Amino acid sequence: MDKIKVAILGAGTVGTGVYKLIERQKTEMPHKIGAELEVAKILVRNKNVARDGIDNSLLTDDFDEILNDDSIDIVVEVMGGIDVANDYIKRAIEKGKHIVTANKDLMASNGSELMDLAGKNGCDILFEAAVAGAIPIIRPLKQCLAGNYISEIMGIVNGTTNFILTKMTNEGMEFEDALKMAQELGYAEADPTSDIEGYDAGRKIAIMASIAFNTRVTFDDVYTEGITKITAKDIKYAKEMDSVIKLLGVAKNTKDGIEVKVHPMLIPSNHPLATVNDSFNAVFVHGDAVDDAMFMGRGAGELPTASAVMGDIIDIARNINYGCNGRIGCTCYKNIPIKNIDDCESKYFMRLQVEDRPGTLASVASVLGNTDVGIDRVIQKTKKNNTAELVVITDSVLEKNFKDALAIFKGMAMIKEISSIIRVY
């Protein structure tokens, strides 16, 4: 082909970035893909509103103009949301158009259906930007690491929470102050719920787990826990234990099924993920052949995310030019069960406010022992007004056993407060 035409759905931050990169790379495309690459249409809500740096003649507010234009080969969805985006993508695939999307919400919930539809129509659907911005991880999992049995993926895949925890660690800030700073700098939305409660990371780890373990994992399968309860005191204790606290997405393929969860975790300061700070993301992969590999980079932003989108566009354009579309479709050919969180094992950091009197520590130890929760170490740091702060680090225990112990603690008069519960790597 002499020219491959692209339509972009959405002219927000990412859509504008994609347009800029295509224009920037215009003279390179014939050499990279064997054809010219041209943006034919950009779908917006109001085509009469000028977009800085974008030719107004490209704007349309009618999706059918894109759908019914047979010269458009690739549709790039960067508008966000689920229902409308899902409808547009399905209709485009049925028309034989190839898809690039950065929509993690859509792929985490409807990915299986869209992949199947693309396969039936001989279309490509690529979504590298849906997980970790500029970081290449979907393509490595599907291609570069396809010869591995991957047993674990663990990563920092939300830049907002990583920025907040970095400020709390390096500057001693409390959560609310760090969140306010993140909002002022544009790292956090006015409503940051999806980030700080772990939902954003949960959708991303569901997508990665599906690909890594070749079985369908949806967002509903992911146990999520955010960072709103993390305090400056927890950060201080972590430092004393030569650890840092990060919000991690964790997926493991065990003999009993897949564990998939998002939660704060204490990790040793010498772990590669411990040094990933501010808005950077990183994904740590363990495979039987590759051993350990880590991918790190910018997790969001106009051009970093557009970089991942552009990589997918180039990949599809090459496939079009050489007649090999649809060669890598859905890789979920297994049906591995997803474990309930109660059946997963973790170590725990538990901070308690207890009565400062003889027998309290023995009672705490007795409850833990009776519920099959082993103790790794106990630290008693402060005493004030007949109250002692007790920090307990457990051995690796079943979640349900630890919950049983917590239920008993909540009914004991000598336990004044359960201040923090954080898992330990």
C-alpha positions as CSV (number, residue, x, y, z in Angstrom):
1,M,0.0,0.0,0.0
2,D,1.1,3.6,-0.7
3,K,-0.9,5.1,2.2
4,I,-2.5,3.8,5.4
5,K,-5.1,6.0,6.9
6,V,-5.9,6.3,10.6
7,A,-8.9,7.8,12.5
8,I,-8.5,8.9,16.1
9,L,-11.5,8.8,18.5
10,G,-10.9,11.6,21.0
11,A,-8.7,14.7,21.0
12,G,-7.9,14.9,24.7
13,T,-4.4,14.6,26.2
14,V,-3.6,11.2,24.6
15,G,-5.4,11.8,21.3
16,T,-3.5,15.0,20.8
17,G,-0.3,13.3,21.7
18,V,-1.0,10.5,19.1
19,Y,-1.7,13.1,16.4
20,K,1.5,15.0,17.2
21,L,3.6,11.8,17.0
22,I,2.1,10.7,13.7
23,E,2.9,14.2,12.3
24,R,6.4,14.2,13.8
25,Q,7.2,10.8,12.3
26,K,5.6,11.4,8.9
27,T,8.9,11.2,6.9
28,E,10.0,8.1,8.9
29,M,6.8,6.0,8.2
30,P,7.6,4.8,4.6
31,H,10.9,3.4,6.0
32,K,9.4,1.9,9.2
33,I,6.2,0.4,7.8
34,G,6.6,0.5,4.0
35,A,3.8,3.1,3.5
36,E,2.8,6.6,4.4
37,L,0.7,7.0,7.5
38,E,-2.0,9.7,7.5
39,V,-4.6,10.9,10.0
40,A,-7.9,11.1,8.0
41,K,-10.4,11.9,10.8
42,I,-10.5,12.9,14.5
43,L,-13.7,12.3,16.3
44,V,-14.6,15.0,18.9
45,R,-17.8,16.1,20.7
46,N,-17.8,19.5,19.0
47,K,-16.0,20.0,15.8
48,N,-16.5,23.8,15.9
49,V,-14.1,24.1,18.8
50,A,-10.5,24.6,17.7
51,R,-7.8,22.3,19.0
52,D,-4.4,23.7,19.3
53,G,-2.0,22.1,16.8
54,I,-4.7,20.1,15.0
55,D,-6.0,20.9,11.5
56,N,-9.7,21.7,12.0
57,S,-10.6,20.0,8.7
58,L,-9.8,16.7,10.2
59,L,-12.4,17.1,13.0
60,T,-15.8,15.3,12.9
61,D,-18.5,14.8,15.5
62,D,-20.1,12.0,13.5
63,F,-18.7,8.5,14.0
64,D,-20.5,7.2,10.9
65,E,-18.2,9.4,8.8
66,I,-15.3,7.2,10.1
67,L,-17.2,4.0,10.0
68,N,-18.4,4.3,6.4
69,D,-15.1,5.6,5.0
70,D,-13.5,2.4,3.5
71,S,-10.2,4.2,3.1
72,I,-9.7,4.3,6.9
73,D,-7.8,1.2,7.9
74,I,-7.1,1.8,11.6
75,V,-9.3,3.2,14.4
76,V,-7.5,4.5,17.5
77,E,-9.8,4.8,20.5
78,V,-8.5,7.2,23.2
79,M,-11.8,8.7,24.3
80,G,-12.2,6.6,27.4
81,G,-15.4,5.2,29.0
82,I,-16.9,1.8,28.4
83,D,-20.3,1.7,26.7
84,V,-19.8,4.2,23.8
85,A,-16.2,3.1,23.2
86,N,-17.3,-0.6,23.2
87,D,-20.1,0.2,20.7
88,Y,-17.8,2.1,18.4
89,I,-15.0,-0.5,18.5
90,K,-17.4,-3.4,17.8
91,R,-18.9,-1.6,14.8
92,A,-15.5,-0.7,13.5
93,I,-14.3,-4.3,13.7
94,E,-17.4,-5.6,12.0
95,K,-16.5,-3.2,9.1
96,G,-13.0,-4.8,8.9
97,K,-11.1,-1.9,10.6
98,H,-8.2,-2.6,12.9
99,I,-8.2,-1.2,16.5
100,V,-5.7,0.4,18.8
101,T,-7.1,1.3,22.2
102,A,-5.6,2.8,25.4
103,N,-8.8,1.9,27.3
104,K,-8.0,-0.2,30.4
105,D,-11.5,-0.1,31.8
106,L,-12.9,-1.5,28.5
107,M,-10.3,-4.1,28.0
108,A,-10.5,-5.3,31.7
109,S,-14.3,-5.8,31.4
110,N,-15.0,-6.5,27.7
111,G,-11.6,-7.6,26.4
112,S,-12.6,-11.2,25.8
113,E,-15.6,-10.3,23.7
114,L,-13.7,-7.8,21.6
115,M,-10.7,-10.1,21.0
116,D,-13.1,-12.8,19.8
117,L,-14.9,-10.5,17.5
118,A,-11.6,-9.2,16.1
119,G,-10.5,-12.8,15.5
120,K,-13.7,-13.7,13.6
121,N,-13.2,-10.6,11.4
122,G,-9.5,-11.1,10.8
123,C,-8.7,-7.8,12.5
124,D,-6.0,-6.7,14.9
125,I,-6.8,-5.2,18.3
126,L,-3.8,-3.9,20.2
127,F,-3.8,-2.2,23.6
128,E,-0.3,-1.7,24.8
129,A,-1.2,1.8,26.3
130,A,-4.0,0.3,28.4
131,V,-1.6,-0.9,31.2
132,A,1.5,1.2,32.0
133,G,1.7,4.2,29.7
134,A,5.0,4.2,27.8
135,I,6.2,0.9,29.3
136,P,6.1,-2.0,26.8
137,I,4.7,-5.0,28.7
138,I,1.7,-6.4,26.7
139,R,3.8,-7.1,23.6
140,P,6.7,-8.6,25.6
141,L,4.3,-10.9,27.4
142,K,2.6,-12.0,24.2
143,Q,5.7,-12.2,22.1
144,C,9.2,-11.8,23.7
145,L,8.4,-13.9,26.7
146,A,6.0,-16.4,25.0
147,G,8.5,-19.2,25.5
148,N,8.3,-18.8,29.3
149,Y,6.0,-20.3,32.0
150,I,5.3,-17.1,33.8
151,S,4.6,-17.6,37.5
152,E,4.4,-14.1,38.8
153,I,3.8,-10.5,37.8
154,M,4.2,-7.7,40.3
155,G,4.2,-4.0,39.6
156,I,3.7,-0.4,40.4
157,V,1.1,0.5,37.8
158,N,-0.5,3.7,39.1
159,G,1.6,6.9,39.0
160,T,-0.7,8.9,41.3
161,T,-0.4,6.5,44.3
162,N,3.3,6.1,43.7
163,F,3.8,9.9,43.7
164,I,1.8,10.1,47.0
165,L,3.7,7.3,48.7
166,T,7.0,8.8,47.5
167,K,6.2,12.2,49.1
168,M,5.1,10.5,52.3
169,T,8.4,8.5,52.4
170,N,10.9,11.2,51.4
171,E,9.3,14.2,53.0
172,G,7.3,12.7,55.9
173,M,4.0,14.0,54.6
174,E,0.7,12.6,55.7
175,F,-1.6,11.0,53.1
176,E,-4.0,14.0,52.8
177,D,-1.2,16.5,52.3
178,A,0.5,14.3,49.7
179,L,-2.8,13.8,47.8
180,K,-3.4,17.6,47.8
181,M,0.0,18.1,46.3
182,A,-0.6,15.4,43.6
183,Q,-3.9,17.2,42.7
184,E,-2.2,20.6,42.5
185,L,0.5,19.2,40.2
186,G,-2.0,17.4,38.0
187,Y,-1.0,13.8,39.0
188,A,-4.3,13.2,40.7
189,E,-7.9,13.9,39.5
190,A,-10.3,16.1,41.4
191,D,-12.0,12.8,42.3
192,P,-9.0,10.5,42.9
193,T,-11.1,7.4,44.0
194,S,-10.1,5.1,41.1
195,D,-6.4,5.7,41.9
196,I,-6.2,5.8,45.7
197,E,-8.6,2.9,46.2
198,G,-6.6,0.7,43.8
199,Y,-9.3,0.3,41.1
200,D,-7.1,1.7,38.3
201,A,-4.2,-0.7,39.2
202,G,-6.8,-3.6,39.6
203,R,-7.9,-3.2,36.0
204,K,-4.3,-3.2,34.8
205,I,-3.2,-6.3,36.7
206,A,-6.3,-8.1,35.4
207,I,-5.2,-7.4,31.9
208,M,-1.6,-8.5,32.5
209,A,-2.6,-11.6,34.4
210,S,-4.9,-12.7,31.5
211,I,-2.0,-12.5,29.1
212,A,0.7,-13.9,31.3
213,F,-1.2,-16.9,32.5
214,N,-3.3,-17.5,29.3
215,T,-6.6,-17.5,31.2
216,R,-9.3,-14.9,31.5
217,V,-9.0,-12.6,34.5
218,T,-11.5,-9.7,34.9
219,F,-11.5,-6.7,37.2
220,D,-14.2,-8.4,39.3
221,D,-11.6,-11.2,40.1
222,V,-9.1,-8.7,41.6
223,Y,-9.0,-8.1,45.3
224,T,-8.4,-4.3,45.7
225,E,-7.2,-2.3,48.7
226,G,-6.0,1.3,48.4
227,I,-3.6,3.6,50.3
228,T,-6.0,5.8,52.2
229,K,-5.2,4.2,55.5
230,I,-1.4,4.5,55.2
231,T,0.1,7.0,57.7
232,A,3.4,8.7,58.1
233,K,4.0,6.5,61.2
234,D,3.6,3.3,59.0
235,I,6.2,4.8,56.6
236,K,8.5,5.4,59.5
237,Y,8.2,1.9,60.8
238,A,8.9,0.6,57.2
239,K,12.1,2.6,57.1
240,E,13.2,1.2,60.4
241,M,12.8,-2.3,58.9
242,D,14.8,-1.3,55.9
243,S,11.7,-1.4,53.7
244,V,9.4,0.9,51.8
245,I,5.6,0.9,51.2
246,K,4.3,0.7,47.7
247,L,0.9,0.1,46.2
248,L,1.4,-3.1,44.2
249,G,-0.5,-5.1,41.7
250,V,0.3,-8.8,42.3
251,A,-0.6,-11.8,40.2
252,K,0.7,-15.3,40.9
253,N,0.0,-18.6,39.1
254,T,0.1,-21.2,41.8
255,K,-0.8,-24.9,41.8
256,D,-4.1,-24.1,43.4
257,G,-5.1,-21.3,41.0
258,I,-4.4,-17.7,40.3
259,E,-3.9,-15.1,43.0
260,V,-4.6,-11.6,41.7
261,K,-4.8,-8.6,44.0
262,V,-3.8,-4.9,44.5
263,H,-2.8,-3.6,48.0
264,P,-0.1,-1.7,49.8
265,M,2.9,-3.8,50.7
266,L,6.2,-3.4,52.6
267,I,9.0,-4.4,50.3
268,P,12.7,-4.6,51.1
269,S,14.6,-1.4,50.2
270,N,17.0,-3.5,48.0
271,H,14.2,-4.8,45.8
272,P,14.2,-3.3,42.3
273,L,10.6,-2.0,42.8
274,A,11.6,-0.1,46.0
275,T,13.6,2.5,44.0
276,V,10.7,3.3,41.5
277,N,9.6,6.7,42.7
278,D,7.3,9.6,41.9
279,S,5.0,9.0,38.9
280,F,7.1,6.3,37.3
281,N,5.7,2.8,36.8
282,A,7.5,-0.6,36.8
283,V,6.5,-4.2,36.2
284,F,8.5,-7.1,37.6
285,V,8.0,-10.5,35.8
286,H,9.3,-13.9,36.8
287,G,9.5,-16.7,34.2
288,D,11.0,-20.1,34.3
289,A,13.4,-19.3,31.4
290,V,14.0,-15.6,31.7
291,D,14.1,-15.7,35.5
292,D,13.5,-12.0,36.6
293,A,12.9,-9.1,34.3
294,M,11.7,-5.6,35.0
295,F,10.2,-3.0,32.8
296,M,10.2,0.6,34.0
297,G,9.2,4.0,32.6
298,R,6.6,6.8,32.5
299,G,3.2,5.4,33.3
300,A,1.1,8.3,32.0
301,G,1.2,11.6,30.2
302,E,0.5,12.9,26.7
303,L,3.5,11.7,24.8
304,P,4.5,8.7,27.0
305,T,1.1,7.1,26.5
306,A,1.0,8.2,22.9
307,S,4.3,6.4,22.4
308,A,2.7,3.1,23.3
309,V,-0.3,3.9,21.1
310,M,2.0,4.7,18.2
311,G,3.9,1.5,18.6
312,D,0.6,-0.4,18.2
313,I,-0.3,1.7,15.1
314,I,3.0,0.9,13.5
315,D,2.6,-2.8,14.3
316,I,-0.8,-3.0,12.7
317,A,0.3,-0.9,9.7
318,R,3.1,-3.4,9.1
319,N,0.7,-6.2,9.3
320,I,-1.6,-4.5,6.8
321,N,1.2,-3.8,4.4
322,Y,2.4,-7.5,4.5
323,G,-1.1,-9.1,4.7
324,C,-0.7,-10.8,8.1
325,N,-3.3,-9.2,10.3
326,G,-4.9,-11.3,13.1
327,R,-1.7,-13.4,13.6
328,I,-1.6,-12.7,17.4
329,G,-5.1,-12.6,18.9
330,C,-6.5,-13.7,22.2
331,T,-4.1,-15.9,24.1
332,C,-6.5,-17.0,26.9
333,Y,-6.7,-20.7,25.9
334,K,-6.7,-22.0,29.5
335,N,-9.4,-22.0,32.3
336,I,-7.4,-21.7,35.5
337,P,-9.5,-21.0,38.6
338,I,-9.1,-17.7,40.5
339,K,-8.4,-18.1,44.2
340,N,-10.5,-16.3,46.8
341,I,-8.5,-13.8,48.8
342,D,-9.2,-15.8,52.0
343,D,-7.2,-18.7,50.5
344,C,-4.1,-16.6,49.7
345,E,-1.1,-16.4,51.9
346,S,0.8,-13.3,53.1
347,K,3.0,-11.9,55.8
348,Y,1.5,-9.0,57.7
349,F,2.6,-5.9,59.5
350,M,0.1,-5.1,62.3
351,R,0.2,-2.0,64.5
352,L,-1.9,-2.2,67.7
353,Q,-2.6,0.2,70.5
354,V,-2.9,-2.0,73.7
355,E,-3.2,-1.6,77.4
356,D,0.2,-1.3,79.0
357,R,-0.1,-4.0,81.7
358,P,1.3,-7.5,82.4
359,G,-0.2,-10.3,80.3
360,T,-1.2,-8.2,77.2
361,L,1.6,-9.4,75.0
362,A,0.9,-13.0,76.1
363,S,-2.8,-12.6,75.2
364,V,-2.0,-11.2,71.8
365,A,0.4,-14.1,71.1
366,S,-2.1,-16.6,72.4
367,V,-4.8,-15.3,70.0
368,L,-2.4,-15.5,67.0
369,G,-1.2,-18.9,68.0
370,N,-4.8,-20.3,68.4
371,T,-5.7,-19.0,64.9
372,D,-2.6,-20.5,63.2
373,V,-0.9,-17.2,62.7
374,G,2.8,-17.5,63.3
375,I,4.8,-14.5,64.7
376,D,8.1,-13.5,63.0
377,R,8.8,-10.6,65.4
378,V,7.3,-8.1,67.9
379,I,8.3,-4.5,68.5
380,Q,7.1,-2.3,71.3
381,K,8.0,1.3,70.6
382,T,6.1,3.8,72.7
383,K,4.1,4.0,76.0
384,K,1.7,6.8,76.8
385,N,-1.2,7.1,79.2
386,N,-1.2,3.4,80.0
387,T,-1.2,2.6,76.3
388,A,1.6,0.8,74.5
389,E,2.0,0.7,70.7
390,L,2.7,-2.9,69.6
391,V,4.0,-3.8,66.1
392,V,3.7,-7.5,65.1
393,I,5.2,-9.0,61.9
394,T,3.7,-12.4,61.2
395,D,5.0,-15.3,59.3
396,S,3.3,-16.2,56.0
397,V,-0.3,-17.1,56.9
398,L,-3.6,-17.8,55.3
399,E,-5.7,-14.6,54.9
400,K,-8.7,-16.3,56.5
401,N,-6.7,-17.3,59.6
402,F,-5.4,-13.7,60.0
403,K,-9.0,-12.4,59.6
404,D,-10.1,-14.8,62.4
405,A,-7.4,-13.3,64.7
406,L,-8.5,-9.7,63.9
407,A,-12.1,-10.6,64.7
408,I,-11.0,-11.8,68.1
409,F,-8.8,-8.7,68.7
410,K,-11.7,-6.4,68.0
411,G,-13.6,-7.9,70.9
412,M,-10.8,-7.7,73.4
413,A,-10.9,-4.8,75.9
414,M,-7.1,-4.7,76.1
415,I,-6.9,-4.0,72.4
416,K,-7.7,-0.3,72.2
417,E,-7.1,0.1,68.4
418,I,-6.0,-1.8,65.4
419,S,-4.1,1.1,63.8
420,S,-2.7,-0.5,60.6
421,I,-2.7,-3.7,58.7
422,I,-0.2,-3.9,55.7
423,R,1.0,-7.0,53.9
424,V,4.7,-7.7,53.7
425,Y,6.6,-9.0,50.7
